Amino acid sequence: MKPTIEKIAEICNVSKSTVSRVLNNNPRISENTKKRVLEVAQKLHYFDGESAESLGKVCLFLVANPHDSVEQDEFFSSVFKGISFGCKRLGYHCMVETVKKNEMPNENLFSLPSIKGVIVGGIPLSAETTSFLSSCNLPIVQIGKYKNLENHPSINNDNYRGGFLVGETVAKSKFKKVFIVTGPLEVDTFKDRVSGFEKAIRDSGENTELKIIESEEFDEKSGFEAAGKILSSYEKNEGTIIFCTTDWIAKGILERCKLLNIKIPEEVSLIGFGNLKFTEFLTPSLSSVSLNPYLLGRFAVTALSDIVDGAENISGTVFIEPSLILRDSIEIRGDNND
């Protein structure tokens, strides 16, 4: 006998109306409740036969290690807005699944008949997770690029270009002592940002002393600790700038400088990456590389829909162009109009 909505509601300890709303993908239902109801419905074979299409087409957005949650993560909440808008226009629903560091996604979700494809983003994403995704037989679009998923299309910030823009400004401003503080360079996002910066410095021919400080994480704490290493041997008036591969790292460095009474930008210039909203309201306001996460989401869901509809030869990477926003945290030195 086919399972009923009443049976699903009983097992999940929710009302029948809640189950009905989940099955109709009502946006007012929380992601946790939605996932629980769908898992139970799947186990009871509710979706066998005619019910298989009851949810319509669903795009699963898998986010690794967001800042607290997708809603609280400024970058991925903007990506999600782009995905949601695209899904609405294309007749898709969207479901969000998050995984913490070294955590595996809920495999039951990937066997739901309504899930037509996956958009994946976030760092770090474990090798076990990418291996699982590569074997799940669903269309996948990456926000970024990941090992084991090289054969799937990618929508990505042009991180190399962003780093290059910063490097050009540093070289033209003739800073003599340059520090890069970055997350793990085994992650392509950070490696590309650093590589672009280094290329601009090499191309300039400037005699610049460059030191890279690599951290396991890319948060405020990492920046705060890195600043201790940099500033322990700091000498005033030596033309120093610190380039951070995330705004969070830069925020931590700014906090350490304030504790040590080191003035920014008079004594040390500072620049981040991401142009998160808080950068404009720091004191001093933080220079940063501006990205367009909303556009990443829009492009990703369009690519996924094309694959689901049978389009062939969708591969490679689409890059979204960044821009450099200069604010109070950097002192432009020398002639910057060369």
N, C-alpha and C positions, 0 to 999 in steps of 0.2 A: 504494500500500500504506500502511495506517495506521501512523504512527510508533509505536515501542514505548518502554516505560519504559527499556529498555536503551540505546536510541539517545539519549534525553534525558540519561541519566546519563553517557554517554560524552562528549557535548558539554560538559556542565557540569562534568565531572571530579569527579563525586561518585558515591556508591554507588547501586545500584538501590533499596536500602532507604530511602535519603534521599529519592529522588524519590517513592517510594511514600508516605513520611510527609508530604511536601509536598502531594501530591495528596489526601491525607486530612486536611490542615490540622492536622497534629500540632503542638501548641504548643512542643515542644522544639526545633523547627527555627528558626534565626535568621531575622530578616526579610530580610537580604541574600541568604541562600541561597534562601529561599522565592521572592523576587522573580526571581532569576536562573533558577530552574527553571521558573517559570510563564511567563517571557518566552520561553524556548526552546520550551516546550510550545506556546505560542501561535504562534510562528513556524513550527513544524512542523505546525500544524493538528491538534494532538492533540485539541483540544476540539471539533472538528467532529463532528456527529452525536450518537451516544449519550453520548459523553464530555463533552458540553457541561455537563451537570449533575453531573459527578463531584465537583466541589468543594462542591456545595450552594450556599447563599446566603452571599455574602461582603459585609461592610461594609468599605469602605476609609476609614480614618481618616487624613486628610491634615493634617499639623502643620507650620506654617511657623515656622522660627527658634526651635526649642526651646532651652532652656538646656542646652547640651552634647548631650543626647539626650532622647528622651521619657522613658526610664527615670530619668534624672538631673534632669529638670524636674519639680519638686514639683507644680506646678499641672497640667500636662498628663498626668503619670503618674496623677494622681487622676481626671482626666477619662476617661483610658483605662480605668481600673478600672470606672468607671460604665458605659462603653460595653461593655466585655467582659462584665460581669455581665448587662446587658440583652440582649446578643447571645446569650448562653448560654440565657437564658430563652425567647428568641424563635426559637431554632433557626438562628441566624446564626453564621458564623465572622467574625473580625475580622482585618484586615491593616493594618499601619501603614506610611505613607510620609511621610518628612520632606523638607522643602526648606529650604535656607538662603536668606538675603536675596538677592533678585534672581535666584533659581534657579527653573527650571521643574520641575514634577513629571514623573515618568516616564510619558510618554503611553501606552506599551504596556500599562500596568496597567489603564488605563481601558477598553480594548477586550476584556479578559478576560470571557468570557460569565458567569462566576460572580459578577462584581462587580455588585451590585444597586443600590448607592447609595453616596454619599460624605458623610462628616461632616468639615467643614473648620474649622480654628481656627488661631490664632497670629498674631503681628504681627512685622514687616510682611509683608503678602501683596501681591505685586506686581500691578499692573493686568493684566499679561500672563497671570498665573496665573488671576485671577478671570475674565478674558475666556475663557480656555480652558475653565474649569469651566462657565461659562454656556452653552458650545456643545457640551458633551460628551454631552448627551442622557441624563444619569443623574439620578435624584433626588438633591438636595443639601440638607443641613441645616447651617446655620452655627452655630458656637460663637462668638458675637459678631455683628458685622454688617460687610459689605464692599460696596464699590462694585462694580457689575456683577452682584451677586447679590441685589438688593433684592426680587426676586420669589420668592425661596426662603425658607422658614421659618427663624427664628433662635431659638436658646436662648441667653440672655445674662444675665450678671450685671447687676443694676440699678446701673450705675456712677454714674448721676446721683444716685440715692438715697444711695449710699455717700458721695459727695462732700458731699451735703447734710448728712448726719449729722455729718461732721467740721466743716463750717461752723457748724452749730448750737452745737457744743461750744466752738469757738473764740470765737464771738460771746458766749455766756453767760459764758465765762471772762474776757472783756474784755481780750483781747490787743490791743494797739494797733498792733503792727507785724507784719504777716503776709507770709510768702513762700510761694509755690507753686513747687515744682520738678517739672517734668513732662517726659515724652517728647513727641514731635511732636504738636501739636494738630490736625494733619490726620488723625490716627488717632482714630476715634470713641471708642474706649475712654478715651483721655486727655481728649479734649474734653468728654465727658460728666462725668467726674469733676471737672474744673475748673468746668464750668458749674453743677453741683449745689452745689459749695462757694460759688461767687459768689452764687447765688440765696439761700442761707441767710444770708450776710453782709448782702445788701441788705435782706432781710426783717427782720433784727434792728434795723436803724436805727443800729447802732453806728458810731462814727466810727473806722473801721479803715483803716490804711494798708496797701494790698495791692499786692504786686509779683509778677509771674509771670516765672519763668526757664524758658525752653523749651530742651530739649536734643534733638539728633538721635537719641540713644539713650536707654535707660531702665535703665541698669545702674549698678553701684557707681562706676565711673569718672565717669559723668555726675554723680552726686551729689557725689563728691569735688571735682570741678571747680566745680560750682555753689556749693558751700559756700565756696570761695575768694572768689567774687564777693560773696556775702552777708556774710561775716565780715570782709572787708577794711575795711568801714565800720561794723562792729558796735560799739555802745556798751552797756555793762552797764546793767541795771535799766531797760530800755526796753520790757519786756513783749513779747518776740519769740517767735514760733512759726513753724516751717517744716513745711508740709504737702507730702508727696511722693506722687506718683501711683503709685509702686511701692515695695515694701519694699526692693528692691535700691538704689534711689536713696537712700532713707533710711539704709541701712547705710553707703553711701559718705560721707554727710554726718556720720554719727556718728564715723566714723574720722577725718575732718578735724578735728572738734571736739576729739577726744582729743589730736591732735597739737598743737593750739593751746591746750590746757589750758582749754577752754571747757566748763563744767560743764552737763550735761543732767540734769534739767530746770531746775536752779536759775538758770541764765543764759539758756538757750535751750531751748524745748520742741520736740519733734519727733514727727511722726506719719507712718506709712506707709500702704500700701494693698495688701491681699492676705492678710495674716496668715499668711505662710509660717512653717514650723516654727521657723526660726532666730530669728524675732523675739522669741520668749519667752525665749531663752537669751543674748541680747545683754546687755551691761552698759552702761547700764541697759536693762532689757527694753523693747521697742519697742511703743508703741501703734499699732494698725493697724485697717483695715477688713477684717472676716472675710468670705470668700466660700465658696461650696460647689461646687467644681469637680466632685466626684463626681456631684452631682445634675444638673449640666449634661450630663454624659455619659449618665446614665440617661434624661433627658428627650429628648436628641437621638436616641438609637437608637430610642426608642419612636416618635417622630415620623417617622423615616426608614422604619421598618417599616410604619407606617400608609400612607405614600405608596406604597411598593412594592406593598402589598396593594390599592391602588386608591382609597384615601380621597381625597375631593376637598376643595377649599377649605381646605387646610392651608397657612396663610401667616401673616405677621405675626411678632411676637416674644413669646416667653414669658420673663418676667423672674424671676430668682432673687433673693430679698431678701437684702441684706447685713446685717451687724451691726457695731457699733463696739466694739472691745476696747481699754479704757484700761489702760495699764500705767505703768511708772515714768518713761517718757520725756516725759510731759506733766505740767505743774504746773497744777492746776485753780485758777484765780484768781477772786476775787470770789465772789459768791453764785451758785452754779450750780443753784439750785433754783427759779429764777424761772419 
